[in-house]
Amino acid sequence: MTERVPVLRIGQVLLVSIQTDLDDQAVMLLQDDLAAAVVDAGAHGVVIDITAVEIVDSFVGRMLATIASISRLLDAQTVVVGMRPAVAITLVELGLSLGGVRTALTLDKGLRVLEQARATTGFEGARPDAAAGQ
């Protein structure tokens, strides 16, 4: 049985800390769980910490980009933090650019990226439910 990756809420930010190399089913579950959590929490940001991940294959790489796209559609920005050099090299060798995914070296820097994005784009005013007066 595949274990689910916990999605933790810190204010308006969701934190996903991936502690093991993920199989395809675990990544699919994470995608579903994270999308639901973004909506439930009204999150404006998602941080995916891959510090413990040693291997990323093309499927996992594409899924990180897909998760970021889904979060963006749900009005939350995604930052991937803690990428190891070997993982970055592998992604480049696989031809994956992780388009639309912001990266930061550490969790602290990732949180600052989200704060700056929120300050410059005004996430709260852009929410559809805020525009509808709900």
Helices and strands as residue ranges (DSSP letters): E 7-10, E 13-17, H 24-41, E 45-49, H 58-73, E 77-81, H 85-93, E 102-104, H 107-121, H 123-126, H 128-131
